[in-house]
Amino acid sequence: MESTYVDVPLNKVQRFIELHKKVTDLSQGEGRTVQGHWVYRYWYGSGAAIVIYDQYNSAQDAINDDFKAVYAKNYEALSAEDKKEMDAVFTEWWSFYNGHWDEMRVINYEKDFVSKEDVDWDIPFVFVVGTYNTKGKPSEMAEAYMDWQTRPLVAEGLQMGGGVTKHYKGAGADLEFFGAFKTMVDFATSISTQGTVNTTARNSFWSLVDGSHADQIYSHVGHLVDGTFDLAGKDK
């Protein structure tokens, strides 16, 4: 998973999203190895205004993903008028990436992710992220959190889904836990259960935490569906 953090001014976020959809749509086709593309916008915390997650089957696929070549091929098929429009779109879109930062993380979706059945992801769900370093084994700390928080909350229906990614390359934290909630009310309700269930897993988790941690709350903007960037919500 390639994570890209873009520090867009908050009053320009909506404009970035409009531009991002146009650029993303034109960059799809043969030559892309990306399996998933999810975009979130800042809601609360101290993180970047925009975070983008690109999912790949392997690190090699991430390296081989040929965004530029596919975009250039699709661009050449445009009319002269549409090329002129996309030139302006791309230039403005890319200007927002000044000062952005990236990292690569790994996730085992069979082990480190769980979700409710038949989830409707096409909504502006609440996306909560917590980043931690560990003084033990990342796999043990990840499993403790999944047992303490993620699996019970999904089973109870408060959480749509969630999981954990582990650091692979870049300046990110050892572990990043994420959870999707349909509403802020559901997230707030889940907070009230902290420390009241699965105390063994909770204690194991906190015993492995090294130093301080950071939490962010984002809102789902949209994701790739059948080669098109689908904005969250119906008829968008």
N, C-alpha and C positions, 0 to 999 in steps of 0.2 A: 504494500500500500504506500503510494506516494502522497505525502501530506504537504499541501502548499498553503502558506499563510500570507494573506494579502491585507495590508493595513490601509484599506480604503477609508477616506473621511466619511463619517457616518451620514452626512448629508448627500453623499455621492453613491451610496450603496445601491440604491434602486437603479441608478444609471449604469453602474457596473454590471448588474444582473442582466439588464437589457442587452448590453454589448456582449456579455459572456454567452448568452444564448445564441446570438448570431454567429459568433466565432466558433463556438462548440459545434453547432449544427453543420457548419461548412467544413469542419475538420473530420467528419465521420466517413468511413469507407474502408476499402481493402487496404491493408497496410497498418491499420491500428490493431494493437493487441490489448487495449484497455478493456476490462470486463465490467467495470462499474465506475461511474463518475457522479459523486455526490457533493453538493454545495450547501453550505450553511452560513447564516449571517449572525452577527453578534446580537446578543440579547442582554447578557449580564456577565460581569467579570472583568478581567484585565487583558484578555486575549485580543487577537487580530479581529478586524471587522468581518473578514471573510475567511473561511477555511474550506479547502477543496480536497477531497479524498479521491484518488484514482486507484482502482483496484486491478491487480494483475495476478495471473496464475503463478508467476515466478519473478524473481529479480531480473532474470534475463529478458523476460517479456517486457518489463518496464524499460530496460535499456533499448530494446528493439522497437518499441512503439514509435512510429514515424509520423508524428503530428504534422511536422512541417511539409513533408512530401504530399500527404493526403490533402492538406489544406491548399497547397499550391496547385494540385491537379484539379480540385473542385473549383478553385478560383479561376483557372484558365477557361473553364467551361461557361463562365458567366458572360453576360453581355457587357459592352463597354460601360454602359450606364451603371450596371450593378457592380462592376469592378471598382468604379470610382466611389460608390457608396461604401463598399467593403474596405477600401483603402482608408477611408476616414474612420470607419468603425474599428478596424484593427489598430490603427495608430492610437486612438483614444483608449481602447481597451488595454493595450500593452503599457500605456503610460501609468496605469494604476499599479503595475507590478514593480515599480521602482521601490527598492527596499524590501521586497518580499523575501521569505525564507522557506526552505524545504527540509524535509526529512523523509526517510524511508523506514517503514515499520512492517512487521509481519503478524499475521493472524492465522490461526487454524480454525476455520469456521465450524468444523465438526466438533471441536473440543472447547473452543473459547468464544462461542457465540450461541445464543439461544433466543428464540422469539416465539410469540404466540402464532397460532395457525391463522392463515388467511388474513394477514395484516394488510390494511390499505395504507401504503406508504405515500400515496399521492395527496398528502395533507401537510400543512406547515407545523409538523410535530415539534415538540420540545426536545432538543438534543443536548444532553448533559455530559460533560467530559471532565474527568479527574486525572491528573498526571502525578505520578509518584516515582520515586527512586526506592530501591530495595537494598537491604543489607544481607539478604539471603538469596535463595534461588527465585528468579522471576516466575518460574512455573508454579512454585508452591504459593507464592503470594497471589498470583492470578487465580489459582484454584480456590484459595481461601475467600477471596472477594466474590467470586462467582457463586460460591456456596452460601455466603453470608447475605449478599444483596441481590445479584442479578437473577439467579434461578428462582428464588422465592418470590420476588416481585413480579416476574413474568408469569409464574404459576398462579399468583393471586389475581392477575389481570391488570395490575396497576401499571406495569411496564410493557410496552409493545415488543421490545427486544433490547438486547445489549450484549456486550462482550468486552474483550480486552485485546489490545495490540501490544507487541513487544518491540523494543528499540532494535533497529538493524543498522541504520546509517544516518549520520547527521547529529544535531545537537539536542535532540529530544530526550525526554525522560525515559527511564527503564520501562515503565508500564503506563499505558493510557487506557483507562476504563471509560466506557461510553454506554449511555442508556437513552432510549427513545421513549418518550411519554406523549400520549395523545394530547394532553392539556397540561397547563401549569398546575391546575388543581390536583391532577393525578401525581405530578412530581412532588408537590407540597405534601400530599398525603403519604407518599412513600418516605419522606424525610422523618415523619412522626414515628416510623417503625424502627429507626436507627437504634441499634443497641438493645432491642427488645426481643430479637429472635436470633437463633443460630449463634449463641454466644461463643461457642468453641471456634467456629470459623472466624467470627469477628475478632476475637483475641489473637488468633493466629495471624490474621491479616495485619493488625496494628503492630504486632511484635516484629514484623518484617519491614515496616516502613522506615526509610532512612531520610531524616531531615523533614523539611516542610513539603507541602504539596500545593497544587493549584487546581482550582475548579472553574469551569466556564459553562455558561448556558447559551446555547445557540438555537436558532430557529431554522428548520429545513426550508431551503429555497427551491430545490429541484434536483433532478437526477436524470441520467440517460435512460431512455426507454426506447428500444428498437431503433437506435441510431439517431434519436432526437432528444434534445434537452427539454424535459417535461417540467414546466414550472409547477410547484406545489399548489394543489387546489384544483377544483373542477373548472373546465372551460378557460384555462389560462393560456 
